[in-house]
Amino acid sequence: MEQDQTKNKETKVATMAEMAALGKQPEILFWVGCAGSFDDRAKKITKAFVSLLHKAGVSFAVLGTEESCTGDPAKRAGNEFLFQMQAAVNIQVLNGYGVQKIVTTCPHCFNTLKNEYPELGGEYEVVHHTQLLRDLIKEGRLQVEGGSFRGKRVTFHDPCYLGRANGVYEAPREIIRKIDAELVEMKNCKERGLCCGAGGAQMFKESEKGDQEVNIKRTGEAIEARPDVIAAGCPFCNTMMTDGVKNKEKEASIKVLDIAELLDGVADL
């Protein structure tokens, strides 16, 4: 039983193994991802999303210790052999449980599971958490009111693997509008969106030569929109934009929050 200190209540999340032992099949498998499992900041995104799934009454489970890295960093760094090894293990586990639908808060996991696992034998319906949350609101399973974000200026940073790689632009923006926030766009957004600087395994290597870090440039574009909140839909983007805000010494006036964190603050049971 995991204690959620931020809400002072216990949140129990079932594993696929526990569900299988009871002869049950969840509606959705929540693929947590490495960042959502181990990074302290990203864990808050995971908890916010789990809170929303509970509020919406969604039957879901996680793999727990049976979940491994999708292999995205290895593939982007050029190690195709390691990627296929990691993918093969995951596909064996997923197929063993008869998984049909997967949701993840990480666009890197989303892209890899959706577009690269099928040719290795992993055929699943894969959705990003902003898509699922948008649908839950439309279906009336999540009741949303503006709350503390009503009237706030929110700009959304498009993750590369969600936007340009998979064409998902509107789902997160629809959610921002639903919480009665004022959506303000950066000059480079959607198809013209600039990378946060973490993609392509860049998160895990030293910076290359140049006169400005990519995340600092991107944060500067966000600040030009004069937002109260920079919204993200990726744990890596969240980290890079947060570092950029700190570099610009704007922590006191600008928050960096995932779409799930925005929504969890205003969604009612």
PyMOL commands that set and color helices and strands:
alter all, ss='L'
color gray80, all
select helices_A, chain A and resi 16-21+33-38+40-56+64-66+72-76+80-96+107-116+118-120+129-138+147-149+170-178+190-192+202-204+214-224+235-247+259-264
alter helices_A, ss='H'
color red, helices_A
select strands_A, chain A and resi 2-4+9-11+28-31+60-61+101-104+125-128+143-144+153-156+182-183+229-232+255-258+267-268
alter strands_A, ss='S'
color yellow, strands_A
deselect
rebuild
show_as cartoon
